[in-house]
Amino acid sequence: MKKTIFYAAILLALLFAGCKPTSVNENTEEPKQLNISILLDLSDRISPSVHPASPTHQERDLAIINGIVEFFKKDMEDRGAFDANGRIQVFMEPAPAIPNIDQLQRHLIVDCSKMDVKQKKEIYDNITADFSETLQEIYMQTIAGNKFPGSDIWRFFQNKAKDYCIARDTIYRNVLVILTDGYIYDPTTAQKAGNRVQSLIGKTIGKYRQSADPIAAMQSDDFGLIVPQGICLDNLEVLVLEVAPEKNSQKDEQILGYCLDKWLKEMGVSHHAVYMTDLPANTSRRIEQFFDI
């Protein structure tokens, strides 16, 4: 009888020990799944003849995307094939006028939540090469055709960012990475509302190039990009890379950086950063800091 009571006491002790509340230091909550979107600016910024650079802007873009893909793969590896449900996709706005662009973009959309373990293993093994080869073809065809579609980042945010870049499931961390020189332009997007504009080009920012203090002048005028009506992106993080002022307009670094930063804040973006173009080795450190790798 005494033995029965003794074993029962031990069982109860173990049961209650296993049910005690978890302290703050014992919190083992899994980090959110990744939902990474990449938006490419395929304007003439990528033309080696129009905007020469070493490494070229194409090479810089591809190095950045390769680094992000490797980060995505590392997240898959850490979670294991069964629990890896991340997403990564590449967008272009507008899409370049090349014959097979729809087929090519399909190779740049990966959703592990819709895959079984075998399919995830195939993605893990092949995504680096698939993305690299597909992007190489897109850049090379666009450059060879010498028909650059511009960069309508404004319209992307108005019509697509919320639907394409923010997952409905709250298990995801939604991050949009934009590769652009910072000049936003499309001939179909040229409206103005007071001192607010839809494009950032010489015509719209020229006044501030002449100012001794462009930021103070823009603040005084409340100059900036129009905020799309009804938009709130408080569940989206945005990292803007490769902003590059024209050689003869160095004040554009301040102007473009200020306008993009202000616009993202006004759209309610939860976490954002805007960086100028740099060597891939330096940019990779900024990506790591943003993702807190």
N, C-alpha and C positions, 0 to 999 in steps of 0.2 A: 504493500500500500504506500509506504514511504517513497519507494522508487517511482511509483506512478505519479505521485505529487511532484517529485523532483523533476522528472522529465517534462511534466506539464508546465512547470514554472519556467524551464529553459525555453520551451516552445513559445510561450507567451512573450518572453523577453526578446527573443529573436524576431517575433512578429511585430512587436511595437518598435523595435530598433529599426526595422525595415520600413516602417510607415512614418518615421519622424519627418517633419517639414524640412525641405532642403534650404540650407542657409544661402546667403548671397554668394559666398565664396565657393559653394558647391554647385552653382548653376551650370548645367551642361547643355544648355539650349544650342541646337545646331544653327550655324550661320545660314542666312537665307540662300536659296538657290540663285544662280546668276541668270539674269535676262539681259544680255548685252546686245545693243544695236549699234551699228556703225554707219554713219552717213558720209558719203563721199562727195566732195566738190570736184566735179570733172570739167570745170571751166578751163580756160587757157592757162591757168596756173600750172597745169601739168605739162605744158608744152615746153620742151627743152630749148626751143629757139626763141620763144617769147619771154620765158622766165627761166633762164639758165641758172643752175645751182649745182653744187657738188657737195654731197650726193644730190642727184636730181630729186625733184619733188615726188616723182613716181617712186623712186627708191626709198625715200623717207616714208611715204605712205605705206608701202608694202612692208617695211621693217616694223612700223608701228602695229599694223594689223597682225603680222606674224607674232609679235610679242603678246598681243591680246589673246590670240588663239592659243598660244602656249599656256597662258594664265588660265584660260578656260579648260584646257586639258588637265592642268594640275588640279583644278577644282574637281574634275571628274575622277581623277585618280584618288584624291583624298577621300571622296565620298564612297567610292566603289561603284561598280557598274549598276547594281540594283538600285541604289539611292541617288544616283546622278540624274537629275532631271532638268539640267540647265538648258538655256537657249542662247543662240548667237546668230545674228543675221546682219546682212549688209544691204544698205539702200543707196539709191542715187536719185537726186531730185534736181532737174528732170533727168530721166534716163537718157544715155547717149544714143544717137541714131545709128546703131550698128545692128545688122540683120538678126543675130541670135541673142539679143540682150535678155529676153525673157528666160530662155533656156539657161543662159549663164547665171542669171541671178538666182535661179532655183538651186544651183549648186552652193549658194552662199546663205542658205537658210537651214539651220539645224535646230531641231526641237527634240531633245532627248526624252521629254516626258511622254512622247508618242512612240517610243521605241522599246523593243525588248532588249534583253541583256546582250544577245548576239549582235544586234544592230548598233548598240552603243559601243561595243568593242570595235566594230568596223569604223565608226566615226572617230574613235580615239586613235586608231592606227592610221587613218587617211586624211583627217581634216586639215592638217598642216599643208600637205601637198595639194589637196583639192582646192583650198582657198588660194594658195599661192599661184597655182597654174591658172585658175579662173580669173583672178584679178589681173595677172599679167596680160591675159588675152584682152580683157576689157580696156586696160590702159593703152596697150599697144594699138588696138583697133581704133580707139578714140583719137590717139595722137596721129596715127597714119592717115585717118580720114580728114584730119584738120577741120573737123566740125565740132566745136565745143558747145555743149548745151547751156552753159551758164551755171549759176548756183542759186537755186530758189529755196534757200533754207527757210525763208519766211513762210512760204506756202506749205512746206513740209510740216512746220510747227502748227500752222492753222488747220491743216486737213488730216495729218497722219500721225503725228507724234503720240497723241493720247491713245489712238487705236492700235498702232503698230508697236509702240515701245513700252507700254505699261501693261503688264500682265494683270488679269483680273484676280488671280489667285495671290493672296498676300504672302505666300511662302517665297516670293521672288524679290530680289533686289534689282530694280530697273535702272540700267545705266545706258545712256546714249553718248557715244563718242563721235565727235564731228571733226573731220579733217578738211580744213578750208583755209584759204588765205585771208578770210574775213570780209572780203568784198561780196556782198549779197546782191545778185541781180538776175532778173529774168524779164524779157520784154513784156510779158503778160502781167507782171507784178510791179506796178509803178505808181500806185496811189499815194496821196498825201492827206494828212489830217492835221492842220495847223503846222507845227514844227515836227510832226511825226511822219516817218516815211516807211516804205516797204523795202527799199533797197539802199545799200551802202556802196556808193560809187562816187567818182569824182564830182559828178553833177550835184549830188545831194550833200556831200560833206565838204565841198570846195571852200565854203565860207570859213570853216574852222581851220583849214590848212593855213590860212592867212593870219590866224590869231596868235598872239604871243603866248596865251594860255588857253589852248583849245578846250580843255576840260571845264574850266571856269565858264567859258563862253557857252558851251553846250548845256551846262547846268542852268545858266541864266535864261537860256531860250527854252529849256525843257525839251531839247532836241533828243531824238532817239527813234527807235523802231516802234511801229504801231504794235500794240499788244492785241493779238487776235481776240475777238469778242467772246466772252464766256469761258476762256481757257484758264485752267488751274492745273499745274503740273507738280503738285506737292509730293507726288510719289515717284518722281523721276529725278535722277542725277544726270548732270550733263558735263562732259569734259570736252572742251574745244582746243584742238591742237593745230599747229602749223600756220597760225596767223602770220602773214608776211606782207608788210607794207611795200608799196612800189618804191623803187630806188630813189626817185626824185621827190618822194613825198613821205619823208621819214616821220612826220607828225601823225601820219595815219596809224602808226603803232599805238599811240595814245587814243586816237579817235575810235578806231575799230575796237580796241580792248574795252574802252569805256562803254560804247554802245552795246556790245554783246553782253557785257557784265550786267548793265542796267536792264536790258531786255529780259535776260534769264531771271533776274530777281523779280521783275514785274509780272512774269508768268508764274511765279510761285515755285520755281524749281528748288527742290529741297537742298541740294548740294551741287555746287558747280565750280569750275575753274576755267580760265581762259589763258592760253599760253602761246607765245610767239614760236615761230619755226626754230628748230635747233637740230644739232646732230642727233641721229637716232639713239646713241648711247646716253645722251643727256635727257632726251624725251622719255626714254624708258624708265628713268628714275622718277619722273613726274607722274607717269602712269602708275607706278608702284605706290607712290604716296597717295594718289587719288583713291586707288582701290584698297589702300592700307594693307598691301601684301607683306 
